[in-house]
Amino acid sequence: MPKASEHHSSKIVKLLYIGDSGTGKTGSLASLVADGYKLRILDLDNGIDPLIAFVRRDSPANLDNIEYETRRDKYKGTASGPIVSGQPRAFVDSLSLMTKWTSEPSDPSSWGEDTIFVLDSLTAMGRNALDWATGMAPMAKDPRNWYFTAQKAVENVIAMLTSEGFNCNVIVITHVQFKELPDGTTRGYANAVGSALGPIISKYFNSVVLAQSQGSGKNVKRTIQTVPTAFIDLKNPAPFKIDQILPLETGLSTLFKTLKDKT
């Protein structure tokens, strides 16, 4: 009979990292690089410049621990608005990278506890999935079919990344989508594709945290929240060991050390 100490959660972290644009989510990964983790980033937002800048400043010896693959579809302008130029490829290329990375060892599911697969971002993947679904059935009469296909595809990706078979740490970065509920309240969810998928995504993760930014200019304060807010449900699997508010600069390092019982 398996023992609790042998459960994969004691070695592997699967984290949903939510926050508005500009709250410093990608840059905050630098504390994990400083701790010696190898990051393999599927960069769909073309936005890892802040991370590289912080690592160059704080732990330059670990800079080559970061590998990234950028995938974005090309768009062209038309009379009816921007559309993908040619056949959408970003989504299917992303799927390929999740099963065969471009460096060795190439199978992400075998990377283990010293490596972190980063999806940056789920929001961009949702857009890519919708373009892919539209390209698969461009003549569909009901656009809801495109959204349904894209949503199921993205949910399957999340199910794969959070499964025990995907044996490495995972951080899924996403923006926030606010939704008004039938009772008149407003809740914030992971922004993927459409509105139906957001409330489902967090169910796949044991850890859900929120990057926040308050103030402006030199007075800006960025933090990571680990307990639910008035609008967003969060998950902290170690509530007695992890503070409710963590500094953005070191928060992810603290989370990983605590969740892996290394503190």
C-alpha positions in Angstrom: 0.0 0.0 0.0 1.4 3.4 -1.0 2.5 5.7 1.9 1.7 9.4 2.1 5.4 10.2 2.2 5.8 8.6 -1.2 3.0 10.6 -2.9 4.3 12.7 -5.9 3.0 15.9 -4.3 5.9 15.7 -1.8 8.4 16.0 -4.7 6.5 17.6 -7.6 4.8 21.0 -7.6 1.9 21.8 -10.0 1.1 25.5 -9.6 -1.5 27.7 -11.3 -0.1 31.3 -11.2 -2.8 33.9 -11.8 -2.4 37.7 -12.2 -3.2 40.7 -14.3 -0.8 41.8 -17.0 2.2 43.8 -15.5 2.1 42.2 -12.0 5.5 40.6 -12.5 4.6 36.9 -12.9 7.2 35.9 -15.4 10.0 38.0 -13.8 9.3 36.4 -10.4 10.5 33.0 -11.8 14.0 34.4 -11.2 14.0 33.2 -7.6 13.6 29.6 -8.8 16.5 30.0 -11.2 18.6 31.3 -8.3 17.6 28.2 -6.3 19.1 26.0 -9.1 16.0 24.8 -10.9 16.1 24.3 -14.6 13.3 26.1 -16.3 11.9 25.0 -19.6 9.5 27.7 -20.8 6.9 27.4 -23.5 6.8 31.1 -24.3 3.5 32.0 -26.0 3.5 35.7 -25.0 7.0 36.5 -26.1 7.6 38.1 -22.8 10.5 36.5 -20.9 12.8 39.6 -21.2 12.2 40.6 -17.5 13.1 37.1 -16.3 16.4 37.1 -18.2 17.2 40.6 -16.9 16.6 39.6 -13.3 18.7 36.4 -13.7 21.5 38.3 -15.3 21.5 40.6 -12.3 21.0 38.2 -9.5 22.3 34.8 -10.5 24.1 35.1 -13.8 25.9 31.7 -13.3 22.5 30.0 -13.6 21.4 31.9 -16.8 21.8 28.8 -19.0 19.4 26.9 -16.7 16.7 28.6 -18.7 15.6 27.2 -22.0 12.6 28.5 -23.9 10.7 27.9 -27.0 8.5 30.7 -28.5 5.5 29.8 -30.5 3.2 32.4 -32.0 1.0 32.4 -35.1 1.5 35.2 -37.6 -1.4 37.5 -38.4 -2.2 39.6 -41.3 -4.6 42.5 -41.7 -7.8 42.1 -43.7 -10.9 44.2 -44.3 -12.7 42.2 -41.6 -9.9 42.5 -39.1 -6.6 40.6 -38.3 -6.6 36.9 -39.1 -4.0 34.2 -38.9 -1.7 34.1 -42.0 -1.8 30.6 -43.3 -2.6 27.6 -41.3 -2.5 28.1 -37.4 0.5 26.2 -36.0 1.2 27.6 -32.6 -1.2 25.3 -30.7 -0.2 22.0 -32.3 3.5 23.0 -32.1 3.0 23.6 -28.4 1.5 20.2 -28.0 4.5 18.7 -29.7 6.9 20.5 -27.4 5.1 19.0 -24.4 5.9 15.5 -25.5 9.3 16.2 -27.2 11.4 19.2 -26.2 14.2 20.4 -28.4 17.0 19.6 -26.0 18.0 16.5 -24.1 16.4 14.9 -22.2 13.6 15.6 -24.7 10.7 14.0 -22.9 9.2 16.5 -20.4 7.4 13.8 -18.5 10.8 12.4 -17.4 12.5 15.6 -16.3 11.9 15.0 -12.6 11.8 17.3 -9.5 14.8 19.6 -10.4 13.1 20.9 -13.6 10.1 23.2 -14.0 7.9 23.3 -17.1 6.4 26.7 -17.5 3.4 27.5 -19.7 3.5 31.2 -20.3 0.7 31.8 -20.8 -2.6 29.8 -20.6 -4.3 32.9 -21.9 -2.2 32.9 -25.1 -2.7 29.1 -25.5 -6.4 29.6 -25.4 -6.2 32.1 -28.2 -4.0 29.8 -30.2 -6.4 26.9 -29.6 -9.3 28.9 -30.8 -7.4 29.8 -34.0 -6.6 26.1 -34.5 -10.2 25.1 -34.0 -11.4 27.7 -36.4 -8.8 26.6 -39.0 -10.0 23.0 -38.6 -13.6 23.9 -39.5 -13.5 27.4 -41.1 -17.0 27.0 -42.6 -18.8 26.0 -39.3 -22.1 27.8 -39.1 -22.1 28.1 -35.3 -19.0 29.7 -33.7 -19.8 28.0 -30.5 -18.4 24.8 -32.0 -15.0 26.5 -32.3 -15.1 27.5 -28.7 -16.2 24.0 -27.5 -13.4 22.3 -29.5 -10.8 24.8 -28.2 -11.9 24.6 -24.6 -11.8 20.7 -24.6 -8.4 20.8 -26.2 -7.0 23.2 -23.6 -8.6 21.3 -20.7 -6.9 18.1 -22.0 -3.6 19.9 -21.9 -4.1 21.0 -18.3 -5.2 17.4 -17.4 -1.9 16.1 -18.9 0.3 18.6 -17.3 -1.1 18.1 -13.8 -1.2 14.3 -14.0 1.3 12.1 -12.2 2.5 10.8 -15.5 3.9 14.3 -16.3 6.8 13.8 -13.9 8.2 17.3 -13.5 7.2 20.5 -11.7 4.7 22.7 -13.6 3.8 26.4 -13.4 0.9 27.5 -15.6 0.8 31.3 -15.8 -2.5 33.0 -16.8 -4.3 36.3 -16.7 -7.5 36.9 -14.8 -11.0 36.9 -16.3 -13.8 38.3 -14.2 -17.2 36.8 -14.6 -20.6 37.9 -13.2 -22.4 34.9 -11.7 -26.2 34.4 -11.7 -26.5 35.6 -8.1 -25.0 38.9 -9.1 -21.6 38.4 -7.6 -18.4 38.7 -9.5 -15.6 36.1 -9.5 -12.2 36.0 -11.1 -11.0 32.9 -12.9 -8.0 31.7 -15.0 -8.3 33.3 -18.5 -8.2 30.5 -21.1 -10.7 30.5 -23.9 -14.3 31.7 -23.6 -15.9 31.9 -20.2 -16.9 28.3 -19.4 -13.4 26.9 -19.0 -12.1 29.3 -16.4 -14.0 27.9 -13.4 -12.8 24.4 -14.3 -9.1 25.0 -14.7 -8.3 25.5 -11.0 -9.8 22.2 -10.1 -6.8 20.5 -11.6 -4.3 22.2 -9.3 -3.6 21.8 -5.6 -1.8 25.2 -5.6 -3.3 28.4 -7.0 -1.7 31.7 -6.2 -2.2 35.3 -7.3 0.4 37.9 -8.3 -0.8 41.4 -7.2 0.5 44.9 -7.8 -0.4 47.9 -5.7 0.6 51.6 -6.0 2.6 53.1 -8.9 6.1 54.3 -9.8 8.6 54.0 -7.0 5.8 53.2 -4.5 4.6 50.1 -6.3 4.4 47.0 -4.2 4.2 43.5 -5.8 3.2 40.4 -3.8 2.0 36.9 -4.2 -1.2 36.1 -2.4 -1.7 32.5 -1.2 -5.2 32.6 0.4 -8.5 33.5 -1.3 -9.5 37.1 -1.9 -13.0 38.6 -2.1 -13.1 37.8 -5.8 -10.7 35.0 -6.6 -10.5 31.5 -5.0 -6.9 30.4 -4.3 -5.4 27.2 -2.9 -2.6 26.8 -0.4 -1.9 23.1 0.4 0.4 24.1 3.3 -1.7 26.8 5.0 0.1 26.5 8.4 3.6 26.8 6.8 3.1 29.5 4.1 2.3 33.1 4.8 -0.8 34.6 3.3 1.3 37.3 1.5 4.7 36.7 0.1 7.1 39.1 -1.5 7.0 38.8 -5.3 10.8 38.7 -5.5 11.2 35.6 -3.4 7.7 34.2 -3.1 8.0 31.4 -5.6 11.2 30.2 -4.0 9.5 30.1 -0.6 6.5 28.2 -2.1 8.6 25.5 -3.7 10.8 25.0 -0.7 7.9 24.7 1.6 5.7 22.5 -0.6 8.7 20.2 -1.1 9.3 20.1 2.7 12.8 21.6 2.3 12.3 24.4 4.9 
